[in-house]
């Protein structure tokens, strides 16, 4: 079960890969400034994850209009995430949780996905400017997408 609404979002700093190289992204940098949509996805280069991140990329303007940044977390390396993003024109900020510390902190670990090992489950959180979780969802299976209408409603 993911962390419940009304609880403080665990802060973290994870790596992302951009044109300048590796960079740190810290969740609490948004506190007091913007809402955050935090998406967990199992693995880059998989069909459902690619479709999800491409769809979210297409709607980034909608999230910006709701005063929200979108961050997406997987257990892939930042280098694999960068190559996948370039190949699929994904513009969402992708964060590497290679050690699974953030995945575990949000209680969304998916054990032994397809027999290859532990990954992040597919999950979504809306974190308010105050650092409190306003919406939390873990999908029933990795093939199911989060309820993006409910995510946007939580931001509105």
Secondary structure, DSSP 8 states (H G I E B T S, - for coil): ----TTSB----EEEEEETTEEEEEEGGGGTTT-EEEEEE-S-TTSHHHHHHHHHHHHTHHHHHHTTEEEEEEESS-HHHHHHHHHHHT--SEEEE-TT-HHHHHTT-EETTGGGS--EE-SEEEEE-TTSBEEEEEE-SSTTS---HHHHHHHH-
